[in-house]
Amino acid sequence: MDFLSQTYIALRGPTGAPQSAQDTIAKLSDRLSPSTLLADRRAAVLALKGLARDCKEDVGERALPGLLEVLQNDAEIDAEIAKAVLETITQLCEPDDDSKDLALKHTDYVIGNDQAVHVLFSLLGDTHFYTRYATLQLLSVLLQNRRSQVQGYFLKAPAGATSVIAVLEDKREIIRNESIVMIQMLISQSPDIQKVLAFEGAFEKLFNTVTHEGGLEGGVISQDALRCVDSLLRYNSSNQSYFRETSLPALLCSLLLLPSNLSLQDSAPQEFALQFWDSQKVVNVSLVLGIMGMLVGSKGSSQELSVFIRGFVELALASNAPTSLKTQALHLLPSTLTLPLSEVILTPYMPVPETRGEEWDRLEPASALDALVELALHGEYNGLYSDSRTKEGLELRSAAVIVFDSFVRKEDIRQAIVQGMLPPQQPSEVPMISPLLHSLCLSPSSPLNIANVTSTHLATLLFAHLLTGSPRAKTAARSIKPSSNIPGGTSSQGPLFVPADSTPVPTPPEEDEEDAPQSLLHLFAENLSLCFLSRFRAEDDREEREWNRLIVGYICLLAQWLWDDPKAVREFLEAGGLGTLVEPINQTSESEDLIPGLCAFLLGICYEFNREPGEITRATIHPIISRLGVDVLLGHMTRVREHDWFKSIGPESMVLRYPSKALQNTPPAEQEGEIWLDWSFVDFWKSNQHTIQRGLATDPSTLASSSGPSAESAMLINSLKDVIRSQVQEIDALQLRLKELSATEARLADSEARVAELEAELQTSDSKKREVEKEQEDLLVLLDDVSTKRRRDKQQMREAGMEVSEDEADDDDDDEDEGGEE
């Protein structure tokens, strides 16, 4: 009742006359003076809080200085007035659509008083619920409006870091959750604050929150805490180094249920591979993967890297994780992948049909490399959903292509893979057709099989990565002669993922001499011609688009193979490739920009590197180029670089949205996608386009680029430079380690020498001590003998009646006393 009466009196005024809001605010502001009673100030603050909703400008102009004075003087001693004044200032500073400028003005006034901001950080240490909660809300509003200024005050506050960490330890969930939101804004773009909080124990407190919320199964609170950890680590090398020195990296693996000591030959446990997923868990796991990928990218310890990389591989290739997480895991693998994928054994799983993902079959163990290639060629779960070519699924398959490119950067790896495709040396041996070779050799067939088209197209991308920049791999690839019995109408999954009780693969029938295997280049030239013919017979625009995609795949592969490989050029031309390239250039339509330009580019490569004797020489091709027109060919090539598909390709993005009006309102997970080019070819084109353009205008007797290094040689030189740089870094590290060991060895030698010297001194001292002790013993024996003899002589003198002097008698008495004492 006292509160109501005091408020009523404050609002009524002394005479009871009606007052305006401005007069009431003025009188209430006067009551905020320290000279008034605490109860009066409390009543005035509560009244101003009610008026701040409708009269924000007047309250801020008249009462804000007094409110800050109350905050500094009374908030720490009275919880009720602290709650009221904090909520009032929060209302004044909180922006809305109508008063954003006014809220910023009030915020500037508040943070202009450094003592008031310091009081806010000290109030975080108050254990009263409403005080701490209202303080967090006000700090969040101030940080939202003027983050950098508040961050500066935090660094100067005496108990800023300690109070913030104390709030994270609060057992009340509302307080803890609000503190995480505030900390996210506090550490944004401030490495100094990130370091301060990290060394105060923020990592441990945040992970305690995640664990308390149920780990990755937790809700939004786990998400906010993990995002806060991510903000503390990202772009902050100091915090990353500190994080590695703690036990928290192992905690990341345990959150994912991944063992931290998994060997190459052991598969991940089933509780890691098969989990239940919901939308919130997907977000939480994505944050954990991002933190792990950040640590991998910053070059941590080899043990930590191997554990995290193995987790990415297991999650992407042998788990039931959602497609988006698998794609993220593959993208987080380092570009210089050193994990031996061919030695890592995985246990893939296949969903049982019509169980909605609740039951899974465990398949035969396979190497990670085989599983990676299988994923790129056929999609998830051994091509179970290959007929539905969603954009999300293609993103995953394109990520597998990128990882494959990173893995085969080493010459010995790509050479071993290509060698594995060669026919057996003994004619009696059954040739082994790898999934990659099988997809490469699928013959174009009608009716069109979209799954086969996508598989073959991605196979051309994988095979191009094996050949680009490797003359040895190109030489070996010319010797590949796949069996002519490969079917063209159905997709084969190769030797991967066969059940343990499956029947043996039947031996293919023997081939006639007329059907002898042909080389890959002959096969590609034939398939390219069939694709052009099938495109001409396409029944609708969609089918024509699919044939165009397959044509682009073949041309891109041939361009990278024939570059700086005269023998391959001669073989392709002898297989009829020249006529296949010329016809599309002659029959160009206005809607076609990409394929004619690619054909012109490949024709230029054939002309540039046709240096081997044969039926088709440079002199044979030159009239054809002249008839087509050099300017026309250059125009086609220029339009390729200006094409939207070409410009939209990035190092980690090659999937485009399928252009269909019916798919505009389709959910993102169900949208259809398509792949035309990859970044490797785009980079190859940009590096060599001008060389081919100059070469088209040269005389057939002149080799335009023969005198200078080719782009492929430059790529090889760059790769060797990278190897040299890495080796130099290793040498520097080893030399530094050698210096440290040498210094340690020198100190150890000095210590050993000092120990030997001390041991010698000790032995000398012991020998001297023994000599002194022996001399003392001899002297004592001698003294004892002398004393005994003297007593005997005195006794004899007494017995003989001889006189003994007083001194001798005294000595004799002393001797007797000594003998008695003894």
C-alpha positions in Angstrom: 0.0 0.0 0.0 2.9 2.4 0.7 4.2 1.9 -2.8 0.8 2.6 -4.4 0.2 5.7 -2.2 3.7 7.0 -3.0 3.2 6.5 -6.7 -0.2 8.0 -6.6 1.1 11.1 -4.7 4.0 11.4 -7.2 1.6 11.3 -10.1 -1.2 13.5 -8.5 1.0 16.3 -7.5 0.6 18.4 -4.3 -2.6 20.2 -5.3 -4.4 17.3 -7.0 -4.6 19.2 -10.3 -4.4 17.2 -13.5 -0.9 17.0 -14.9 0.6 16.4 -18.3 2.9 13.5 -19.0 5.8 15.9 -19.3 5.1 17.4 -15.9 4.8 14.0 -14.3 8.1 12.8 -15.9 9.8 16.0 -14.7 8.6 15.5 -11.1 9.6 11.8 -11.1 13.0 12.7 -12.5 13.5 15.1 -9.6 12.7 12.3 -7.2 15.7 10.3 -8.6 18.1 12.6 -6.7 20.3 10.9 -4.2 18.9 13.3 -1.5 15.6 11.6 -1.6 14.7 8.4 0.3 15.5 5.1 -1.3 11.8 4.1 -1.3 11.0 7.4 -3.1 13.6 6.7 -5.7 12.3 3.2 -6.2 8.8 4.4 -6.6 9.9 7.0 -9.1 11.8 4.5 -11.2 8.8 2.1 -11.3 6.6 5.0 -12.4 9.1 6.0 -15.1 9.2 2.4 -16.3 5.5 2.5 -17.0 5.7 5.8 -18.8 8.7 4.8 -20.9 6.5 2.6 -23.2 4.5 5.6 -24.4 6.7 8.5 -23.7 10.1 7.2 -24.6 11.5 10.5 -25.9 10.4 12.5 -22.9 11.6 9.9 -20.3 15.0 9.6 -22.1 15.5 13.4 -22.3 14.5 14.2 -18.7 15.1 11.1 -16.7 17.9 9.2 -18.2 20.7 11.0 -16.3 18.9 10.3 -13.1 18.3 6.7 -14.0 22.1 6.3 -14.6 22.8 7.9 -11.3 20.4 5.5 -9.6 22.1 2.6 -11.5 25.5 3.6 -10.1 24.5 4.3 -6.6 21.6 2.0 -5.7 21.6 -1.0 -8.0 24.2 -2.9 -6.1 22.5 -2.5 -2.7 18.8 -2.9 -3.6 17.8 -5.7 -6.0 14.3 -4.3 -6.6 15.4 -0.9 -7.7 18.2 -2.5 -9.7 15.6 -4.6 -11.6 13.4 -1.6 -12.3 16.2 0.8 -13.4 17.7 -1.9 -15.7 14.4 -2.7 -17.3 13.7 1.0 -17.8 17.0 1.8 -19.5 16.5 -1.3 -21.6 13.1 0.0 -22.9 14.7 3.3 -23.7 17.6 1.8 -25.7 15.7 -1.0 -27.4 15.1 -0.1 -31.0 11.9 -0.6 -32.9 10.6 0.4 -36.3 9.4 3.8 -35.2 12.1 4.9 -32.8 15.4 3.4 -34.0 17.2 6.7 -34.1 15.9 7.6 -30.6 17.1 4.3 -29.2 20.6 4.9 -30.7 20.6 8.3 -29.2 19.8 6.9 -25.7 22.4 4.2 -26.2 25.0 6.7 -27.0 24.2 8.6 -23.8 24.4 5.5 -21.7 27.7 4.3 -23.1 29.0 7.8 -22.8 29.1 7.2 -19.1 31.9 4.7 -18.6 31.2 4.3 -14.9 27.6 3.1 -15.7 28.9 0.5 -18.2 31.4 -0.8 -15.7 28.6 -1.1 -13.1 26.7 -3.3 -15.6 29.6 -5.7 -15.8 29.9 -5.7 -12.0 26.2 -6.4 -11.7 26.7 -9.6 -13.6 28.4 -10.9 -10.5 25.2 -10.4 -8.5 23.5 -13.7 -7.8 20.0 -12.2 -7.6 18.0 -13.6 -10.5 16.2 -10.5 -11.7 19.3 -8.3 -11.4 21.5 -10.7 -13.4 18.8 -11.3 -16.0 17.9 -7.7 -16.5 21.7 -6.8 -16.8 22.1 -9.4 -19.5 19.2 -8.0 -21.4 20.5 -4.5 -21.2 24.0 -5.5 -22.3 22.5 -7.4 -25.2 20.7 -4.3 -26.4 23.7 -2.1 -26.0 25.8 -4.5 -27.9 23.2 -4.7 -30.6 23.3 -0.9 -31.0 26.9 0.0 -30.4 29.0 -3.2 -30.2 32.5 -1.8 -30.6 32.1 0.8 -27.9 30.8 -1.7 -25.4 33.6 -4.1 -26.3 36.1 -1.4 -25.5 34.5 -0.9 -22.0 34.6 -4.6 -21.4 38.3 -4.8 -21.9 38.8 -2.0 -19.3 36.2 -3.3 -16.8 37.9 -4.6 -13.6 35.8 -7.7 -13.3 34.4 -8.0 -16.9 35.8 -11.4 -17.9 35.3 -13.0 -14.4 31.7 -11.9 -14.2 30.8 -13.1 -17.7 32.3 -16.5 -17.0 30.5 -16.7 -13.7 27.2 -16.1 -15.5 28.0 -19.1 -17.8 28.2 -21.3 -14.6 24.7 -20.2 -13.4 22.5 -23.3 -12.7 19.4 -21.4 -13.8 18.8 -22.2 -17.5 17.2 -18.8 -18.3 20.3 -16.9 -17.1 22.7 -19.3 -18.8 20.8 -19.2 -22.1 20.6 -15.4 -22.0 24.3 -15.2 -21.2 25.2 -17.3 -24.3 23.3 -14.9 -26.5 25.0 -11.9 -25.0 28.5 -13.5 -25.3 27.9 -14.2 -29.0 27.5 -10.5 -29.6 30.3 -9.5 -27.2 33.0 -11.6 -28.9 31.9 -10.7 -32.5 34.9 -9.4 -34.5 37.0 -8.9 -31.3 40.0 -11.2 -31.1 41.1 -9.6 -27.9 37.9 -10.4 -26.1 37.9 -13.9 -27.6 41.4 -14.5 -26.1 40.4 -13.1 -22.7 37.3 -15.3 -22.4 39.1 -18.4 -23.8 41.8 -18.2 -21.2 39.2 -17.6 -18.5 37.7 -21.0 -19.2 34.9 -20.2 -21.7 35.5 -23.3 -23.7 35.0 -25.6 -20.8 31.9 -23.8 -19.6 30.3 -23.8 -23.0 30.9 -27.5 -23.5 29.5 -28.2 -20.1 26.4 -26.5 -21.3 26.3 -28.7 -24.4 26.8 -31.8 -22.3 24.1 -30.7 -19.8 21.6 -30.1 -22.6 22.1 -33.7 -23.9 25.1 -33.3 -26.3 24.2 -33.0 -30.0 20.7 -34.3 -29.2 20.1 -31.0 -27.4 18.0 -28.2 -28.7 18.7 -24.6 -29.5 20.8 -24.0 -26.4 23.4 -26.6 -27.6 23.3 -24.9 -31.0 24.0 -21.4 -29.4 26.8 -22.8 -27.2 28.5 -24.5 -30.2 28.1 -21.4 -32.3 29.7 -19.5 -29.5 32.7 -21.9 -29.5 32.9 -21.5 -33.2 33.1 -17.7 -32.9 35.8 -18.0 -30.2 38.0 -20.2 -32.5 37.3 -18.8 -36.0 40.1 -16.5 -37.4 41.8 -16.7 -34.0 45.0 -18.7 -34.2 45.9 -18.1 -30.5 42.6 -19.6 -29.3 43.0 -22.5 -31.7 46.5 -23.3 -30.3 45.1 -23.1 -26.8 42.1 -25.3 -27.7 44.4 -28.0 -29.0 46.4 -28.1 -25.7 43.2 -29.0 -23.8 41.3 -32.3 -23.8 38.5 -30.7 -25.8 39.4 -32.0 -29.3 38.8 -35.5 -28.0 35.4 -34.3 -26.6 34.4 -33.3 -30.2 34.9 -36.9 -31.3 33.0 -38.2 -28.3 30.1 -35.9 -29.1 29.9 -37.5 -32.6 30.3 -41.0 -31.0 33.6 -41.5 -32.9 36.5 -43.3 -31.3 39.6 -41.2 -31.1 41.9 -44.2 -31.6 40.4 -45.8 -34.7 43.0 -47.7 -36.9 43.0 -47.8 -40.7 41.8 -51.4 -40.8 39.0 -51.0 -38.3 35.6 -49.7 -39.2 33.7 -47.1 -37.2 31.3 -48.5 -34.6 27.7 -48.9 -35.6 26.5 -46.3 -33.0 28.4 -43.7 -35.0 27.4 -44.9 -38.5 23.7 -45.4 -37.8 22.0 -42.6 -35.8 18.6 -41.0 -35.6 18.5 -37.6 -37.2 16.2 -34.6 -36.8 16.6 -31.0 -38.0 18.1 -29.7 -34.8 20.6 -32.4 -34.5 21.7 -31.8 -38.1 22.4 -28.2 -37.2 24.4 -29.1 -34.1 26.5 -31.7 -35.9 27.1 -29.3 -38.7 28.6 -26.8 -36.1 30.8 -29.5 -34.6 32.0 -30.5 -38.1 32.8 -26.9 -38.8 34.9 -26.6 -35.6 36.8 -29.8 -36.5 37.3 -28.6 -40.1 38.6 -25.3 -38.8 41.2 -27.1 -36.7 42.2 -29.3 -39.6 42.6 -26.3 -41.9 44.9 -24.6 -39.4 47.3 -27.5 -39.4 47.1 -29.0 -36.0 49.0 -32.1 -34.7 49.2 -35.1 -36.9 47.2 -37.3 -34.5 44.4 -34.7 -34.2 44.3 -34.3 -38.0 44.2 -38.0 -38.7 41.3 -38.5 -36.2 39.2 -35.6 -37.6 39.9 -36.6 -41.2 39.0 -40.2 -40.5 35.7 -38.9 -39.0 34.9 -36.9 -42.1 35.6 -39.9 -44.3 33.5 -42.2 -42.2 30.6 -39.8 -41.9 30.5 -39.1 -45.7 31.1 -42.6 -47.0 29.8 -45.1 -44.4 27.0 -43.6 -42.4 23.3 -42.7 -42.6 23.9 -39.0 -42.0 21.8 -36.6 -44.1 23.2 -35.6 -47.5 24.0 -32.1 -46.4 26.3 -33.3 -43.6 28.0 -35.7 -45.9 28.7 -32.9 -48.4 30.0 -30.7 -45.7 32.3 -33.4 -44.4 33.8 -34.0 -47.8 34.3 -30.2 -48.4 36.1 -30.0 -45.0 38.8 -32.5 -46.1 42.1 -30.7 -46.7 43.1 -30.0 -50.3 46.4 -31.8 -49.7 44.8 -35.0 -48.6 47.4 -37.3 -47.1 45.1 -40.0 -45.6 45.7 -43.3 -47.5 42.1 -43.8 -48.7 43.1 -47.1 -50.4 44.1 -48.5 -47.0 41.2 -47.2 -44.9 38.5 -49.9 -44.5 34.9 -48.8 -44.3 31.7 -50.8 -43.6 29.0 -49.3 -45.8 25.3 -49.6 -45.0 22.2 -49.8 -47.2 18.7 -48.9 -46.1 16.2 -51.7 -46.2 13.4 -50.8 -48.7 10.1 -49.7 -47.3 11.4 -49.2 -43.8 11.7 -45.4 -43.9 15.4 -45.6 -42.8 14.6 -47.5 -39.6 16.4 -50.7 -40.8 19.8 -51.0 -42.4 21.8 -53.8 -44.0 25.5 -54.0 -43.4 27.5 -54.6 -46.6 30.9 -56.0 -47.4 33.8 -53.9 -46.1 35.4 -51.7 -48.8 38.3 -49.3 -49.1 37.5 -45.6 -48.7 38.8 -44.9 -52.2 36.4 -47.4 -53.8 33.5 -46.0 -51.8 34.5 -42.5 -52.8 34.5 -43.4 -56.5 31.3 -45.3 -56.1 29.7 -42.3 -54.5 30.7 -40.0 -57.3 29.6 -42.3 -60.0 26.3 -43.6 -58.7 25.3 -41.5 -55.6 24.4 -42.5 -52.1 23.8 -46.1 -51.1 25.2 -47.7 -54.3 23.0 -45.7 -56.6 19.7 -46.4 -54.8 18.4 -42.9 -55.5 20.3 -42.3 -58.8 17.1 -41.9 -60.8 16.1 -38.8 -58.7 18.8 -36.3 -59.6 18.3 -33.7 -56.9 20.6 -30.7 -56.5 21.5 -31.8 -53.0 22.5 -35.3 -54.2 24.6 -33.8 -57.0 26.3 -31.5 -54.6 27.4 -34.6 -52.6 28.7 -36.3 -55.8 30.5 -33.2 -56.9 32.2 -33.0 -53.5 33.4 -36.6 -54.0 34.9 -35.6 -57.3 36.7 -32.7 -55.7 38.1 -35.0 -52.9 39.2 -37.5 -55.6 41.0 -34.7 -57.4 42.8 -33.8 -54.2 43.8 -37.4 -53.5 45.3 -38.1 -56.9 47.5 -35.0 -57.0 50.5 -37.3 -56.3 51.9 -38.9 -59.5 52.4 -42.3 -58.0 48.7 -42.5 -56.9 47.2 -41.6 -60.3 49.7 -43.8 -62.0 48.7 -46.8 -59.9 45.0 -46.1 -60.6 45.5 -45.9 -64.3 47.7 -49.0 -64.3 44.9 -50.9 -62.6 42.7 -50.3 -65.7 45.2 -51.9 -68.1 44.3 -55.3 -69.6 45.9 -58.4 -68.1 49.3 -59.4 -69.5 48.2 -63.0 -69.8 45.4 -63.6 -72.4 43.9 -66.3 -70.2 43.2 -63.9 -67.3 39.8 -62.5 -66.9 39.9 -58.6 -67.2 38.8 -56.7 -64.2 36.5 -53.8 -65.1 36.6 -51.1 -62.4 33.5 -49.0 -61.7 35.3 -46.0 -63.2 36.2 -47.7 -66.4 32.8 -49.3 -66.7 31.1 -45.9 -66.4 33.5 -44.4 -68.9 32.8 -47.1 -71.5 29.0 -47.1 -71.3 27.7 -46.8 -74.8 25.1 -44.1 -75.5 21.8 -45.8 -76.0 18.2 -44.9 -76.7 15.9 -44.6 -75.0 17.9 -42.2 -72.9 19.0 -43.4 -69.4 19.5 -40.3 -67.2 21.3 -42.3 -64.5 23.8 -43.6 -67.0 24.3 -40.1 -68.5 25.1 -38.7 -65.1 27.4 -41.6 -64.2 29.3 -41.3 -67.5 29.6 -37.6 -67.2 31.0 -37.7 -63.7 33.3 -40.6 -64.8 34.8 -38.2 -67.4 35.5 -35.7 -64.7 37.3 -38.3 -62.5 39.3 -39.7 -65.4 40.3 -36.2 -66.5 41.7 -35.6 -63.0 43.9 -38.7 -63.4 45.3 -37.5 -66.7 45.7 -33.7 -66.4 49.4 -32.8 -65.9 50.6 -36.4 -66.0 52.4 -37.5 -69.2 53.0 -40.9 -67.7 49.3 -41.4 -66.9 48.4 -40.3 -70.5 50.8 -42.8 -71.9 49.4 -45.6 -69.8 45.8 -44.6 -70.6 46.5 -45.0 -74.3 47.1 -48.7 -73.6 43.7 -49.2 -71.9 41.5 -51.5 -74.0 38.3 -52.2 -72.2 36.3 -55.3 -73.0 33.7 -54.8 -75.8 31.1 -56.7 -73.7 30.2 -53.8 -71.4 26.5 -53.3 -71.6 25.2 -49.9 -72.4 21.6 -50.0 -71.3 22.0 -50.8 -67.6 24.2 -49.4 -64.9 26.7 -51.7 -63.4 27.9 -51.1 -59.9 31.2 -52.8 -60.4 32.9 -55.1 -57.8 31.8 -52.8 -54.9 29.3 -53.6 -52.3 28.5 -57.2 -53.1 27.0 -59.4 -50.3 29.1 -62.0 -48.8 27.0 -64.9 -50.1 26.8 -63.7 -53.7 27.6 -66.0 -56.6 30.8 -65.5 -58.5 30.8 -63.1 -61.4 30.2 -65.1 -64.6 33.1 -65.2 -67.0 32.4 -63.1 -70.1 32.3 -64.9 -73.4 35.4 -64.9 -75.5 35.6 -62.1 -78.1 35.9 -62.7 -81.8 38.9 -61.2 -83.6 36.5 -58.8 -85.3 35.3 -57.6 -81.9 38.8 -57.1 -80.5 38.9 -54.5 -77.7 39.6 -51.0 -79.0 41.5 -48.2 -77.2 39.7 -45.7 -75.0 40.4 -42.9 -77.5 38.7 -44.8 -80.3 35.8 -45.6 -77.9 35.4 -41.9 -76.9 35.5 -40.8 -80.5 32.8 -43.3 -81.4 30.7 -42.4 -78.4 31.0 -38.7 -79.1 29.7 -39.3 -82.6 26.8 -41.4 -81.4 25.9 -38.6 -78.9 25.7 -36.0 -81.7 23.5 -38.4 -83.7 21.2 -39.2 -80.8 20.9 -35.5 -80.0 19.7 -34.9 -83.5 17.0 -37.5 -83.0 15.9 -36.3 -79.5 12.2 -36.2 -79.0 12.0 -33.2 -76.7 14.1 -30.4 -75.2 14.9 -32.3 -72.0 16.4 -35.3 -73.9 18.4 -33.0 -76.1 19.7 -31.3 -73.0 20.9 -34.6 -71.6 22.7 -35.5 -74.8 24.4 -32.0 -74.7 25.6 -32.7 -71.2 27.2 -35.9 -72.2 28.8 -34.3 -75.2 30.3 -31.6 -73.0 31.7 -34.3 -70.7 33.4 -36.1 -73.5 34.9 -33.0 -75.1 36.2 -31.7 -71.8 37.9 -35.0 -71.1 39.4 -35.2 -74.6 40.7 -31.6 -74.4 42.6 -32.3 -71.2 43.9 -35.6 -72.5 45.0 -34.4 -76.0 46.8 -31.4 -74.6 50.5 -31.7 -75.2 50.1 -35.4 -76.2 50.8 -35.7 -79.9 50.4 -39.5 -80.0 46.9 -39.2 -78.4 46.0 -36.5 -81.0 47.1 -38.8 -83.9 45.0 -41.7 -82.5 42.0 -39.5 -82.0 42.2 -38.1 -85.5 42.6 -41.6 -87.0 39.5 -42.7 -85.1 37.4 -40.1 -87.1 37.4 -37.4 -84.5 38.0 -34.6 -87.0 34.7 -35.0 -88.8 32.9 -35.3 -85.4 34.2 -31.9 -84.4 33.7 -30.0 -87.6 30.0 -30.8 -88.2 28.7 -29.2 -84.9 30.6 -26.0 -85.8 29.0 -25.8 -89.2 25.5 -26.5 -87.9 25.5 -23.9 -85.2 22.1 -22.6 -84.0 21.5 -19.3 -82.2 20.7 -21.1 -79.0 23.9 -23.0 -78.8 27.0 -21.3 -77.4 28.8 -23.9 -75.3 29.2 -26.9 -77.6 30.4 -25.2 -80.7 33.0 -23.3 -78.7 34.2 -26.5 -77.0 34.4 -28.2 -80.4 36.5 -25.3 -81.7 38.8 -25.5 -78.7 39.3 -29.2 -79.2 39.9 -28.7 -82.9 42.5 -26.1 -82.0 44.2 -28.6 -79.7 44.3 -31.2 -82.4 45.8 -28.7 -84.8 48.3 -27.4 -82.2 49.7 -30.7 -81.0 49.4 -32.7 -84.3 53.1 -33.4 -84.5 53.2 -37.1 -85.1 53.4 -38.5 -88.7 50.1 -39.9 -89.9 47.4 -39.6 -92.5 45.9 -36.4 -91.0 48.6 -33.8 -90.5 48.5 -30.1 -89.7 48.5 -29.4 -93.4 45.4 -31.5 -93.7 43.6 -29.6 -90.9 44.6 -26.1 -91.9 42.3 -25.9 -95.0 39.4 -27.0 -92.8 40.1 -24.2 -90.3 40.4 -21.7 -93.1 37.1 -22.8 -94.5 35.4 -22.6 -91.1 37.0 -19.2 -90.6 39.4 -18.4 -87.8 37.3 -15.4 -86.6 34.3 -17.7 -86.4 36.2 -20.2 -84.3 37.5 -17.5 -82.0 34.0 -16.1 -81.6 32.7 -19.5 -80.6 35.5 -19.8 -78.0 34.9 -16.3 -76.6 31.2 -17.0 -76.1 32.1 -20.1 -74.0 33.9 -17.9 -71.5 30.9 -15.5 -71.4 28.4 -18.3 -70.9 26.5 -18.3 -67.6 27.4 -21.9 -66.9 31.1 -21.2 -67.3 31.0 -18.1 -65.0 29.0 -19.8 -62.3 31.6 -22.6 -61.7 33.7 -22.2 -58.6 36.4 -24.3 -56.8 33.7 -25.9 -54.6 30.6 -25.4 -56.6 29.8 -27.0 -60.0 26.1 -27.9 -59.5 23.5 -25.7 -61.2 19.8 -25.5 -60.7 17.9 -27.2 -63.4 15.9 -24.5 -65.3 12.3 -25.5 -65.0 9.3 -23.2 -64.2 7.6 -26.2 -62.5 10.5 -26.4 -59.9 10.4 -22.8 -58.8 8.2 -23.5 -55.8 9.9 -26.9 -55.0 11.6 -27.3 -51.6 15.4 -26.9 -51.8 15.9 -30.6 -50.9 13.8 -31.7 -53.9 15.0 -29.3 -56.5 16.6 -30.9 -59.5 20.2 -30.0 -60.4 22.7 -30.5 -63.3 26.4 -30.5 -63.8 28.1 -29.2 -67.0 31.7 -28.2 -66.2 34.0 -28.5 -63.2 36.5 -26.1 -61.8 39.5 -28.1 -63.1 38.4 -27.7 -66.7 37.5 -24.0 -66.2 40.9 -23.3 -64.9 42.4 -25.4 -67.7 40.4 -23.4 -70.3 41.5 -20.0 -68.8 45.1 -21.0 -68.8 45.2 -22.3 -72.4 42.5 -20.4 -74.4 44.8 -17.8 -75.7 47.4 -20.3 -76.7 44.9 -22.1 -78.9 43.6 -18.9 -80.3 47.0 -17.9 -81.4 47.7 -21.4 -82.7 44.7 -21.4 -85.0 46.1 -18.5 -87.0 49.6 -20.0 -87.5 51.0 -21.6 -90.6 50.8 -25.5 -90.6 54.6 -25.6 -90.9 55.0 -23.6 -87.7 54.6 -25.0 -84.2 53.4 -22.0 -82.2 53.9 -23.2 -78.7 56.6 -25.7 -79.2 59.4 -23.4 -78.2 57.8 -22.4 -74.9 56.6 -24.5 -72.0 53.1 -25.8 -72.3 50.4 -25.1 -69.7 50.6 -28.7 -68.7 54.4 -28.4 -68.2 53.7 -25.2 -66.2 51.2 -27.2 -64.1 53.8 -29.9 -63.5 56.4 -27.3 -62.6 54.0 -25.7 -60.2 53.2 -29.0 -58.6 56.9 -29.7 -58.2 57.4 -26.3 -56.7 54.7 -27.1 -54.2 56.5 -30.4 -53.4 59.8 -28.5 -53.0 58.2 -25.9 -50.8 56.7 -28.6 -48.5 60.0 -30.4 -48.4 61.8 -27.1 -47.6 59.4 -26.6 -44.7 60.0 -30.1 -43.5 63.7 -29.6 -43.8 63.5 -26.3 -41.8 61.5 -28.0 -39.1 63.9 -30.9 -38.9 66.9 -28.6 -38.8 65.2 -26.6 -36.0 64.5 -29.9 -34.2 68.2 -30.9 -34.8 69.4 -27.7 -33.3 67.3 -28.3 -30.3 68.5 -31.8 -29.9 72.1 -30.7 -30.4 71.7 -28.1 -27.7 70.1 -30.6 -25.4 72.9 -33.1 -26.2 75.5 -30.4 -25.4 73.8 -29.6 -22.1 73.7 -33.3 -21.4 77.4 -33.7 -22.2 78.2 -30.8 -19.9 76.1 -32.3 -17.2 77.8 -35.7 -17.6 81.2 -34.1 -17.5 80.3 -32.2 -14.3 78.9 -35.4 -12.8 82.2 -37.2 -13.6 84.2 -34.4 -12.1 82.1 -34.4 -9.0 82.4 -38.2 -8.7 86.2 -37.9 -9.0 86.3 -35.2 -6.3 84.1 -37.4 -4.1 86.4 -40.3 -4.6 89.4 -38.2 -3.7 87.7 -36.8 -0.7 86.7 -40.3 0.5 90.3 -41.6 0.1 91.6 -38.6 2.1 89.0 -39.2 4.7 90.0 -42.9 5.0 93.7 -41.9 5.3 92.9 -39.4 8.1 90.8 -41.9 9.9 93.6 -44.5 9.7 96.1 -42.0 11.0 93.8 -41.1 13.9 93.4 -44.8 14.7 97.2 -45.4 14.6 97.7 -42.4 16.9 95.1 -43.6 19.3 96.7 -47.0 19.4 100.1 -45.5 19.9 98.9 -43.2 22.6 97.3 -46.1 24.4 100.5 -48.1 24.2 102.5 -45.2 25.6 100.0 -44.7 28.5 100.1 -48.3 29.4 103.8 -48.5 29.3 104.1 -45.4 31.5 101.7 -46.7 34.1 103.7 -50.0 34.2 107.0 -48.1 34.6 105.6 -46.0 37.5 104.2 -49.1 39.2 107.6 -50.8 39.0 109.3 -47.7 40.5 106.9 -47.7 43.4 107.5 -51.3 44.0 111.3 -50.7 44.0 110.9 -47.9 46.5 111.8 -45.2 44.2 110.3 -41.8 44.5 107.8 -40.6 41.9 107.6 -36.8 41.2 104.4 -35.0 42.0 103.8 -34.3 38.3 104.2 -37.9 37.4 101.9 -38.8 40.4 99.3 -36.4 39.2 99.6 -37.8 35.7 99.3 -41.2 37.2 96.2 -40.2 39.1 94.7 -38.7 36.0 95.4 -41.9 34.1 93.8 -43.9 36.8 90.7 -41.6 36.8 90.5 -41.9 33.1 90.8 -45.7 33.4 88.0 -45.7 36.1 85.8 -43.6 33.9 86.3 -45.9 31.1 
